[in-house]
Amino acid sequence: MSGRAPSPQEGYQLAVRIFAVTIIGVGVAMVIVTLARGGGPLAVGVLFGLIFMALGAGRLYISLRG
């Protein structure tokens, strides 16, 4: 450990990345639950799950790139 507290900017970036990964996880869970309960590929749960995964992945990509 370095013994220093993270700067507010570092804390913000960490929070953004954790939130993005959480949103991806929610999207994956939505797809799995929808398919397990008999939903098809165009079911609302699958579509929303894919949207959540795409938004989370996009936010994570932007956060890591910038």
Secondary structure, DSSP 8 states (H G I E B T S, - for coil): -------HHHHHHHHHHHHHHHHHHHHHHHHHHHHHTT--TTSHHHHHHHHHHHHHHHHHHHHHH-
